Amino acid sequence: MKLKSIYLCAQCGTEAPRWSGQCLHCGAWNTLVEEVIDMNPKKKIIRQSVAIKPTVIIKNISHKSNRLITGIEELDRVLGGGFVSDAVALLVGDPGIGKSTLTLQICDRIAVLGRSVLYFSGEESIEQISGRANRLGLKNDIHLVNQNSLEVILSTIEAEKPGFVVVDSVQVMNSEMITSQSGSISQVRYVAEQLMQVAKSQKIPILLIGHVTKDGQLAGPQVLTHLVDTVLYLEGDKFHQFRLLRSTKNRFGAVDEVGVFAMQESGLMEVKNPSEIFLAGRAENPIGSVIFPAIEGTRAFLIEVQALTSYTQFGYPKRTANGFDLNRLNIIIAVLNRYANLKLDSCDIFVNVVGGLKLSEPAADLAVALAIASSKLKKPLSKTFAVMGEIGLSGEIRQVSHAEKRLKEAKKLGFIQIISPAQIKTIAQAIDKM
């Protein structure tokens, strides 16, 4: 056996003869990982005459797909109607966010339907998983296997012929056919390809569990996201009770849906009306608090944005944002200084999105600006006050998408004083309406 070291990019999979700080193909930094390959010459395969496979006209193909509906409405919504019978889904999230809890609840719901469930764990022992299942109060049969060998997993699936398979986690599984260690590009790619082949050939939905890095990206080879059919991200702050489940890739449905869960002692519970939950405990007429109708996927729900301004004790004012982009916050502060004459140069400014949620859409600009203005002017806002709008660098208020859906959600919960780009054109006019 003749071995050779090469370097593969964990981001795009490009092969390089030597290590370098940056991948020459995708431009990513520090992503080249050493791999050992077998250089023994392979026997040439003489191409024989192969029968030509007949073509199929696209419009004559049936578009119906058998789906496994779990009964967890928030999950089924994100999946586009449940797990497709021959699909491979990848569930990722931060450590402690609730991936294993949600996975066990999914297995329990599927077992209720009379399908056998196989749960392969390469990290936790059977006792650990069983203890968690008991704490969650799960009563249905889930078959657990503590194994990280791909060959054993494939043989077990072939013998048991389950109705649903969970692999936790894909980064620790390995195959004897690949010489590199677990978690390497070659191992993860080969494991995913073999499991994908099993799912397609035997019509078994497979759920893979993955880890993420500190930046929230999938840990290990990014080629894994290209192989699977669906990528689900479980987001949220583990110190808050709310979790958002969203799909960043879905070959069988839309990628703009989001599911809302709340972490409780009995597991992750579905949140049917997120707006009421997010606004629970809000004061009557708080200073520095504004309600913003956010859009997550195709749903609108109300989120509380808080701001606090205080005179800085040092020469350089501090700006802190929790759940909001700090660069965007600095732009909003500059616009308020220039066009609203608020004089924020000597103030520490703190912005917080309640519930551990994260706002990334520009429509939240006006809510952040008015929360800062309310705190600075010490002017409380009405409990029935909601705002939305994007702020331009010239102080103008720009239109936002899905305005009607946002207004409908706000009015449904009793917010009758709504400031929107249809009513005001500049940030100064918005502050005057407070």
PyMOL commands that set and color helices and strands:
alter all, ss='L'
color gray80, all
select helices_A, chain A and resi 58-60+73-79+99-112+126-136+150-160+170-172+185-202+223-227+274-278+326-339+362-377+403-412+427-432
alter helices_A, ss='H'
color red, helices_A
select strands_A, chain A and resi 3-9+15-16+32-38+67-68+83-84+88-93+117-121+143-146+164-168+206-211+230-235+242-250+258-264+267-270+289-296+299-311+319-322+347-353+385-387+390-391+397-398+417-419
alter strands_A, ss='S'
color yellow, strands_A
deselect
rebuild
show_as cartoon
